[in-house]
């Protein structure tokens, strides 16, 4: 389902941001400007009504997901095997659905599962959780405030060594968590859902999603990007 109600909430396209000093470490970069092109060469396939259309944070479009059976998927790849090393997952989200939802993840039915999920808008419940292994919310962040809805939010999770961080609009959520689980990808990766968890599909828009392997980009509060992520 396309979400026409979001037309008009888009920010105007900004001038390209300065070059990325960690671009060589980026394993996936999706702008969703009318297509599913990954600037790092991965192939993503739409499932259900998932489409790069509707309103956007930057550029012309975003990934629109109606929250029922929609996602985009790419094949199992070593790009998503991070071991016990550092990483950063970040994107802009415009959430319109309540409850437990996956931003991205896989489910290989082994200890190699990984996920990034939010719980909306339940104050006092895990606001953002991520982790690897068949344990729900192995790393969870909760500041007692409901995850924002019906507005663009920059979401970032990072690991540096055993320290895990979560930021919403550049502000650290909860305290730094300690966890050094082994992230091993053993199944297709989905954005907007996780295989084996169809009732937890994400509803809304996702824009400018970037995954960086081997680098924790944020370990203190920061100003969210004011333009689309650079392609070099």
Backbone torsions as a table, in degrees:
resi	resn	phi	psi	omega
1	UNK	NA	126.4	174.7
2	UNK	-77.6	146.6	-174.8
3	UNK	-109.1	78.3	-174.7
4	UNK	-64.5	-20.1	-178.9
5	UNK	-62.0	-19.6	-178.1
6	UNK	-84.4	-9.4	175.7
7	UNK	-59.3	128.0	178.9
8	UNK	103.2	-14.0	176.4
9	UNK	-90.5	-4.1	-176.5
10	UNK	-67.0	144.9	168.3
11	UNK	-77.5	153.4	175.7
12	UNK	-68.1	144.3	178.6
13	UNK	-55.9	136.6	179.3
14	UNK	-100.3	162.7	174.3
15	UNK	-62.3	149.2	-177.9
16	UNK	-58.0	138.4	178.6
17	UNK	-70.2	163.6	177.5
18	UNK	-62.7	162.9	-178.3
19	UNK	-57.6	155.3	-177.4
20	UNK	-97.1	115.1	179.8
21	UNK	-66.2	-15.7	-179.6
22	UNK	-109.8	20.4	-174.2
23	UNK	-60.6	-32.2	178.9
24	UNK	-63.7	-22.6	180.0
25	UNK	-90.6	-9.4	179.9
26	UNK	-72.2	127.8	-180.0
27	UNK	-106.1	-15.9	176.2
28	UNK	-154.2	135.1	179.3
29	UNK	-147.2	113.4	-176.5
30	UNK	-122.9	121.7	177.3
31	UNK	-94.2	-21.7	179.0
32	UNK	59.5	34.1	179.9
33	UNK	-84.8	68.8	178.7
34	UNK	86.2	2.2	-179.0
35	UNK	-156.5	178.5	179.2
36	UNK	-106.7	27.0	-179.0
37	UNK	-64.2	128.8	174.4
38	UNK	-101.2	121.6	-176.7
39	UNK	-64.4	-12.6	177.3
40	UNK	-103.1	7.6	169.3
41	UNK	94.0	-0.6	177.0
42	UNK	-71.7	150.4	178.3
43	UNK	-102.1	122.4	179.0
44	UNK	-113.5	138.2	-179.3
45	UNK	-119.2	131.8	179.8
46	UNK	-76.4	143.0	177.6
47	UNK	-123.4	139.2	-178.8
48	UNK	68.6	-134.5	-178.6
49	UNK	-97.3	11.0	-179.5
50	UNK	-57.6	132.1	-179.1
51	UNK	-158.2	147.8	175.6
52	UNK	-84.5	88.5	-174.9
53	UNK	-154.3	179.7	176.9
54	UNK	79.1	-165.6	-177.2
55	UNK	-68.3	161.8	-177.4
56	UNK	-140.5	155.5	170.1
57	UNK	-77.2	-48.9	176.7
58	UNK	-130.6	151.8	177.5
59	UNK	75.8	-153.5	-170.3
60	UNK	-96.1	-26.7	-173.9
61	UNK	-148.3	173.4	173.0
62	UNK	-139.1	169.7	176.1
63	UNK	-79.2	116.3	-179.0
64	UNK	-96.9	128.1	-177.2
65	UNK	-133.1	126.5	-175.3
66	UNK	-87.9	-1.5	175.7
67	UNK	86.8	4.5	180.0
68	UNK	-135.8	93.3	175.2
69	UNK	78.0	14.6	-179.5
70	UNK	-104.7	136.5	172.0
71	UNK	-168.6	172.4	166.5
72	UNK	-122.3	147.8	-171.7
73	UNK	-135.4	149.4	173.3
74	UNK	-133.3	155.0	-174.3
75	UNK	-68.8	159.6	173.9
76	UNK	-49.2	132.6	-176.7
77	UNK	-151.0	145.0	175.2
78	UNK	-63.7	-15.2	177.0
79	UNK	-60.1	-25.4	-177.8
80	UNK	-103.7	11.2	172.5
81	UNK	-98.3	106.5	-174.8
82	UNK	-106.1	-2.8	179.2
83	UNK	56.4	-134.8	176.0
84	UNK	-103.2	16.8	-176.8
85	UNK	-83.4	-179.0	-179.4
86	UNK	-78.1	157.0	175.1
87	UNK	-164.7	166.2	173.3
88	UNK	-140.9	130.5	170.6
89	UNK	-117.5	127.7	179.5
90	UNK	-148.0	151.7	178.8
91	UNK	-168.1	170.1	169.9
92	UNK	-101.0	134.3	178.6
93	UNK	-127.5	144.3	174.3
94	UNK	-126.4	94.9	-170.3
95	UNK	-90.6	137.1	178.7
96	UNK	-126.8	4.8	-173.0
97	UNK	-120.4	144.0	177.2
98	UNK	-90.6	158.7	174.0
99	UNK	100.0	-172.4	-177.2
100	UNK	-78.5	124.9	-174.4
101	UNK	-142.4	144.8	177.5
102	UNK	-94.8	125.8	168.5
103	UNK	-74.7	-44.4	175.5
104	UNK	-161.0	164.4	175.6
105	UNK	163.8	175.8	172.4
106	UNK	-136.0	170.5	178.1
107	UNK	-149.0	98.3	-179.0
108	UNK	-97.9	4.0	-176.4
109	UNK	58.5	31.3	175.1
110	UNK	-135.1	-177.0	178.4
111	UNK	-71.6	-0.5	-179.9
112	UNK	-90.1	5.3	178.1
113	UNK	-56.7	147.7	166.8
114	UNK	-144.7	159.1	-174.6
115	UNK	-158.2	156.1	166.7
116	UNK	-134.0	118.3	-173.0
117	UNK	-136.9	160.4	174.5
118	UNK	-128.4	158.5	175.6
119	UNK	-124.2	117.4	-168.4
120	UNK	-128.7	139.7	-13.9
121	UNK	-106.5	47.3	-167.3
122	UNK	-82.5	105.0	178.0
123	UNK	-65.6	135.6	179.5
124	UNK	93.4	-10.6	175.4
125	UNK	-100.5	167.6	179.0
126	UNK	-55.1	123.9	-179.2
127	UNK	-81.9	-44.4	176.7
128	UNK	-139.3	136.9	176.8
129	UNK	-139.1	147.2	173.1
130	UNK	-152.4	167.2	178.0
131	UNK	160.9	175.4	179.2
132	UNK	-125.6	145.8	-178.4
133	UNK	105.6	165.7	-174.7
134	UNK	-85.4	51.1	178.5
135	UNK	-127.5	122.5	-178.9
136	UNK	-64.9	135.1	177.2
137	UNK	49.7	53.4	178.2
138	UNK	-62.0	-29.3	172.0
139	UNK	-127.4	117.6	-176.7
140	UNK	-131.3	144.3	-177.8
141	UNK	-123.0	133.3	-177.3
142	UNK	-151.8	113.4	176.8
143	UNK	-103.7	13.1	177.6
144	UNK	78.1	9.1	-179.8
145	UNK	-119.1	136.5	-178.6
146	UNK	-63.4	145.3	176.2
147	UNK	-63.7	134.9	-176.8
148	UNK	-60.1	146.1	175.3
149	UNK	-124.9	154.9	174.5
150	UNK	57.2	36.2	173.2
151	UNK	-156.9	154.9	178.7
152	UNK	-74.4	130.6	-177.9
153	UNK	-130.1	130.5	172.7
154	UNK	-87.6	121.7	-178.8
155	UNK	-115.4	130.2	178.4
156	UNK	-140.3	134.8	170.5
157	UNK	-125.9	140.6	-175.4
158	UNK	-140.2	153.4	168.5
159	UNK	-129.2	132.9	173.1
160	UNK	-128.7	110.5	-172.8
161	UNK	63.5	-123.8	176.8
162	UNK	-98.2	2.1	-178.0
163	UNK	-92.6	129.2	-178.6
164	UNK	-117.1	134.7	-175.1
165	UNK	-126.7	150.4	172.7
166	UNK	-135.6	135.5	-179.1
167	UNK	-129.8	135.6	171.1
168	UNK	-118.3	118.6	-175.5
169	UNK	54.0	37.2	174.6
170	UNK	83.1	-0.7	-178.8
171	UNK	-106.0	129.6	-178.0
172	UNK	-65.3	131.3	178.7
173	UNK	-95.6	121.6	177.5
174	UNK	65.2	-175.6	-179.7
175	UNK	-83.0	164.1	175.4
176	UNK	-64.7	134.0	-179.5
177	UNK	-102.7	145.9	178.9
178	UNK	-104.8	122.3	-180.0
179	UNK	-168.1	137.0	-178.1
180	UNK	-131.5	41.2	-179.8
181	UNK	-62.3	155.6	-178.7
182	UNK	-89.1	113.2	179.8
183	UNK	-89.9	109.6	179.6
184	UNK	-126.2	121.6	179.5
185	UNK	-84.4	128.5	-179.0
186	UNK	-134.0	14.9	-179.5
187	UNK	-156.4	173.5	178.0
188	UNK	-60.3	150.6	178.5
189	UNK	-104.4	136.4	179.6
190	UNK	-119.4	145.8	170.0
191	UNK	-112.0	125.2	-177.3
192	UNK	102.4	-8.5	176.5
193	UNK	-168.4	-178.5	171.6
194	UNK	-137.2	134.0	-179.7
195	UNK	-55.5	138.9	-179.1
196	UNK	86.2	5.1	-177.9
197	UNK	-142.4	55.9	-172.2
198	UNK	-62.5	-27.9	-177.6
199	UNK	-77.9	-3.9	-178.1
200	UNK	-113.4	31.5	176.7
201	UNK	-67.1	146.4	179.2
202	UNK	-77.9	140.8	177.6
203	UNK	-119.5	120.1	179.5
204	UNK	141.0	-142.2	-177.7
205	UNK	-124.2	145.5	172.6
206	UNK	-127.8	135.0	-179.2
207	UNK	-137.5	151.9	173.6
208	UNK	45.5	68.3	179.8
209	UNK	-94.8	128.7	-178.2
210	UNK	-134.1	134.2	177.1
211	UNK	-121.4	125.6	-177.3
212	UNK	-117.8	123.5	-178.2
213	UNK	-99.5	128.1	176.1
214	UNK	92.3	1.4	-177.6
215	UNK	-137.9	129.2	168.3
216	UNK	-94.8	102.7	-174.0
217	UNK	-70.0	-30.2	-173.4
218	UNK	-130.0	123.6	173.9
219	UNK	-129.6	0.6	171.7
220	UNK	-139.8	169.5	179.0
221	UNK	-58.9	149.5	-175.3
222	UNK	-149.0	166.4	175.2
223	UNK	-87.5	123.9	-180.0
224	UNK	-58.9	155.7	-179.9
225	UNK	-56.2	143.2	177.6
226	UNK	-106.9	5.1	177.9
227	UNK	-152.2	167.7	178.1
228	UNK	-59.8	149.7	178.3
229	UNK	-60.7	140.8	-179.0
230	UNK	-71.4	155.6	-178.2
231	UNK	-97.3	12.9	178.7
232	UNK	-162.3	NA	NA
